[in-house]
Amino acid sequence: MSLLDSILPAEPTKKMMMNAPVESLFDKTASKLVGKPINRVEGSLKVSGQAHYTAEIHLDNQAYGVLVSATIAKGRVKQIDSSSLEAIPEIIKVVTDPEHFLRNAQQGGATKSPKQGVSEIFYHGQPIAVVIAETFEAATEGAKALKVTYEDETEQAALNFTTELPNAHEVNEKKGSDKNSEKGNPEQSLANAAVTFDRFYHTPSQNSAAMEPHATLAHWKGEKLIMYSSNQMLASCKKQIVDALDLDPDNVQLIARYVGGGFGSKLGISPESIAAALAAKELGRPVLITMTRPQVMEATIRRSNTRQRIAIGCSKDGIIDTMIHETVSSNLPGEAFFEPAALSTHYLYRGDNRRVNYQQVDMNQVLSGSMRAPGEAVGQIALECAMDELAEQLNLDPVELRRRNEPEQDPSKGIPFSTRKLIACIDQAAEQFGWNQRNAKPASRLEGDWWMGMGMAAAARGNSLAPSEARATLQVDNSKALGVKAVIETDMTDIGTGSYTVFTQVAADLLGLPIDHIEMKLGDTSLPPAIGSGGSMGAASSGSSIYLACQQLREMIAEKVGLYPDIIQLDNGQIKQVGEHEANFVETVIEAGKEKVAGLGDNIVDKVADLKDKLAEITGISLTESKEYDFSNFQTHSLADIVAQYDDQKLSAKGQIAPGKNAKSHRQASFGANFAEVAVHRVTGEIRIKRMTGAFAAGRILNHKTATSQCYGGMIFGIGSALMEQVIHDKHDGRLCNHNLAEYHVPVNADVPQLDVILVEEDDPYTNPMHIKGIGETAIAGAAAAIANAVYNAVGVRVYDFPITLDKLLYELPE
């Protein structure tokens, strides 16, 4: 604690750990703004170009940098010759720092710097220097002209995943997001099962391909480093920068008010960040480094390629007894991240005998890390395709197989689900999709030149909560119609998911103000720290801290006007009383004590009064009544008038959320189901998605429009994963062959059909005080499998090596 902290009173703070189910104030608010499909509050700024992203910010005397990337897959840098740049106008200098430059990006949530030191080359495309110039164009020309000589050891590089599989080793479970586990005797029970299934599935490396490239604008004010960055998790990214440059945390500020997508690639810092900071320090002027699209794909992160074994043993009527999911993924040498492909396998279906196992292969390829729905996105491709094939083997409808294997509790941990609406999602989606019209026999529906097929898959994504903090301030503002506004502050980011909007709805609802009376400040580490955007926990964690800060304000206002917190209503700038207060246990004890000591003397009465004050301090609930404010006969009082009575005509409070016992006592997850109809051309094997329906249950929905949009995005990700997305590394020299959006294929408008999204009603009091869960990544899970299963239903061809390109169908198409 600083001296200043010891002198000044602590800011009133509402703290909560999720140790039990809790009620939500949203059930009692007057406006009921939460859930409504309101438009983006920052939408007009974005469509008019007024929402500035990192590369669009300009500072006086700004210089431009372009990274120089290694052209070998393994070896060492012998010499960097900058003399080749002397004839290029506007070049300032070549900045190198072999010790401090970043070898690769960092994982989300890490507090330490990623690997530093670039003299040794570990992958093709590894940044090794930066050329600084007066213009971006000059820096680009200089980066291309820079001469670098190497000790080339590419012949010793590990570049072929298949040939490296025999070298797979154990993973570092302590640093992973899943663990190896075994229950019962899975191999023996598999051998003894009446019906068995045992297959390998292969998924390729993928790239997040966010619209905005990675960029950092760094400048120094004395000893303070200020960085405009494109990052998803600012608080932890700041710690990574502090560690990388050995700086005082008070001398580092990250700003990312708008981020143009990330999908996991911007969870941690990337090589351009430290290069920009070092260059700015050396030049004494601001430096902007924006990665090119090839550099983004070559030197940030990829989703790991995988080989997955799914083995299932069940009875003749389809009751699963054995579930085995083994995954081998790849990463750079010395890196701990592994693709947690079996995250949902632990709890999605029943089975007394179970095993989850992970191994890792070291490869000289760009870092693998968290890409949207890490684990589930590729793990459920394998699991849900396996379930579809098992259903056919049993002559069961795929929906019925899942229904028969609905567990009563988490089969891996033996704990209850907080809520579980998988079957409700399947049923609602199946009905809307028209699943009952599906012909179970493959290659039985030919329409013109197109084979038609339907497929489905379940979806699941674990839900979690992370420590986050926010500040809420009510202040007089005569420019507002109600004379008051709320300012909400947290360093949480908006990466296009709608953070500005949903948090505005939360604050407006709880404080009884219109949407335009809320000022949302995000994306700056000078604000209270949040977990950031990642892991489908940003809205729940940051939103809960905002919720608690607003709840604290409500309780402070209630005390001011002599109301109990449970009967105060804030509605359109007015303070009202609703209902009658029900005395809690503490109040009942105090009242009983008052009656007993009545007439025993002033000293005893004073002690009871002291006890009353102490309990009020502990509980945060005042037990005194104000005579100044009359709420009888439905009288109301202006919120602006109350706030005006405080110092500086403002009132502030903080909120802090943290996970608790609920995270271990109950399995928390979002569930869903994807249904797809596809057409496969009978001659060329071309695949077209005709329509998709998805139903998802993710607790309370903060905004039906943004949530539906998130589900659209997840389903479209599934289309890409099923049919086109793959990072192709040259197995001879490690070069990334399709390092741009022309050749790394992602779904575009012509690839995406009508998507129908159903948001299944759910309320989960175990998750957080808002009762919400993550939804965007849930929609990805199983989407690709639903398409693959539909392709099989159309033409009778199973593909085990994704994506499903037409060459994998062409020679097996039905006559």
C-alpha positions, 0 to 999 in steps of 0.5 A: 500500500502506498502512502497516498492509499493509507491517507485517502479513504478506500473507494467503496467496493462491492466484492463477490466470489461465486461460492453459491448460486446468487439472485440477479438484480436484472429480475427486479429492474424497471427498464429491462434493457438487458436482453433487448436487441439494441444497436451498437452504441459505437456503431456510428463511430465505426461506420463513419471512420471515427473509431480509430484503430491502432494503425490509424492513430497518428502522433507528431513526428511519427516514424514507421517500421516494417519488420524483417523476417527470417527466410530460413526455418532453422539456423542462426543469423550471421550478419545483418548488412544495412549498407544495402539501404543507403540509397533508399530515400527516407530510411532512418535506420535499421533497429536490431536487438538480438537479446530483447526482440521477441522470438514469437508471440505470447499466449493469452493471460500469461504474465511473463514475456514470450521467448526473447532472443532472435539470433537463433532462428526457429521458424520461417518468418521469425522477425529478426530486425525492423527497418525504420523510415519516415514513411511506411512505403520507404520502410517496406522497400528497406525491409525488402532490400535488407541483406541478411546472411545465415547459418542455415540448418533447415535440413535439420528442421522438423517440418513434417508433422506426420514424420515427426509423430514418433517423436511425440512427447508428454505435455506440460499439464500444469500450463495447459487448459486441460489434463490427461485423465483416466477413469475405469479401464477404458481399453479393456471395456472397449475390447469387451464392448458389444459395439466398438468404434475406433478412428483417427481424425486429422485437422490442419493448422489454421489462422485467425485471419482477423480483419485488423492486422497486428499493430503497435504505436509506441512512444515514450514520455520520459521514462513512461512507455505508452503503447497503442496496441491491437490486443485483446487482454490488456492487463496481462499484455501490460505485464508481458511488456513490463517483463520483456523490457524490465520496466516499472509497471507504473511506467507502462500504459496500453491503449486499445479502444477498438480492436478489429477482431482477434479470435485469439491471435491478439490475446498476448503481445506479438513481436511488433510490440517490443520492436516498436518500443525499442525503436521508439526509445532509440529514436526518441520519437513515436514509432508505428509498426503494422504487420503485413498480412503475410507477417501476421500469418507467419509470426503471430499464432496458428491453431495447431494441427492435430491427430485425434483418436476417438474410440467408443464402446457401447451396448447394442442399443447405443448406451456408451460405456467407453469414451477415449479421446487422444490428441497429438498437436504441435508447437515450437520447441520449448512451448507449453501450449497444446490444443485441448481437443477433449475439453468437452469430451469429459462431460458431453456424453455418458460413459463409466470408462474414459480416457483423455490423453495429450501429446505434443510434437516439436515443430519448426513452425510458427507458434501454436496457441489459442484460436477461437474455441481452442480445443472444442473447435477441432475436438468436436469435429472428431467427436461429433463425426464419430458419434454420427458414424456410430449412430449409422453403425447402430442403425440409430438416428444421430439425435436419438443416440445423443438422447440415449447418452445424456448424462445425469451429472458430469461423468468424468468428475461426478459433479452436477451440471449448473444447467444443461440444455443440450437436449432442448437445443437439439430438439428446438433446432431439429424441429425448426430445421425439419430434421424429420425429413432427412433420409437416413440412407446416404446418396439417396436424394439427387436433385438435378446434378446435386446430391443433397444431404443433412447432418447434425452435431451437438455443441458444448463449450466450458464456461468460466469466470476470471478476476475483473474490476470496474469503476462506476461513477454517477455525476451531475451532467446538465447536458443530459435530459435527466441531469445525470450520467454514469461513467463506467471504466474498465480496461476490458476491450471490444474486439467487435463482439459488442462490449461497449453495447452490452456493458452499457445495457448492464449499467443503464438497467441497474442505474435506471438511466437511458442508454445515452446517459451511459459513458463507457470507457474501455481499452486502457490500462490506466483503468481498473484491470479486467480479464479482457476479451478471450476464452468466452469469459470477457462479458461474464467477468468484466460485465460482472465487475460493472454489475457489482460497481453499479450495485454498490452505487445502488446501495450507497444511494439507498443508504443516502435516502433511507431505503433498504437496498432490496426495495430501492428502484432506479427508474428513468432518473428517479428513485422509488420504493418498491414493495416492503422490506423483509428483515434478514437474519442480522436485522431480526437479531438486532431488533430482538436485542433492542427489545431485551435491553429496553429500559436497561440503561443508556449504556446498554442501548448505546452498545446495541447501536454500536453493534448495529453500526458494526454489522452495517459496516460488515454487510454493507447494508444500513439499518437506519432510516432517513427522515428527509426523504418520503417515499410514501404514496408513490413519491419519487426523488430525482437521482440528479438531485441526490448525486448533486449533494456529494463532493464534486457532484459525483459518486463512485464505486468499484466492483470486483468479481472472482471465481469461487467454489462454484467453479469446482462444485458444478460443471458449467458449460454452454450447450447447443446444436448445429444442423446443416443441409449441403449439396454436392455436385455429382460430377465435380464434387463441389460442396455448397452449404444450403442452410444451417440452423443452430440452437444455443443455450448460454444463460441469460442473453445480454443482447439478442442482436449481438448474441445472434451475430456471435452465433452467425460468426461461430457457424461461419467459422464452422463452414471454413473449418469444414471445407476450406481453412488450412495453413499450408507449410512447405515440408521442405523449407518451412515456408508458409505457402498461403500467407494471405487472404487470397490463398488462405481461404475463408468463407465469403458471402457466396459461401454462406447460406441462410443461417437460423439461430435459436437462443434457448432460454436459460438462467444459470445462477451458479455462473455469475451475478448476471447469470450469463455464459459465453456464446460465440465460441459455443456456436463454432463447436460442432458446426464443422462436424454437422457439415461433414456429417451432411456431406456423408449423408449426401454422397456416402463418403467419410472424410477423416482429414480436414478440410473436406476439399473436392479432391477428397470426394471426387473419386468416391462419388456415387454413380 
